[in-house]
Amino acid sequence: MPDKGITQLPSFYVDKDIANYHLVDILSNFAPAPLPINLLYPSQRLISPAIKALIEFLVDFLRLHAASH
């Protein structure tokens, strides 16, 4: 059975594909509890603008995603 399988992925990876009927959520009653996401970086150094921008993007993206579910 090519192109068939079951996987467990974060919803933000598959929300669009589920909405567009490219994927089917078959085990929604068995979804695991949410897990925290941690971002680690050296605290003794200055944070580069690129890393600061990444942190701000991830915080905003994950808060928005958490609020929509």
Buried (B, 14 or more C-beta within 10 A) or exposed (E): EEEEEEEEEEBBEBBEEEEEEEBEEEEEEEEEEEEEEEEEEEEEEEEEEEEEEBEEEEEEEBEEEEEEE
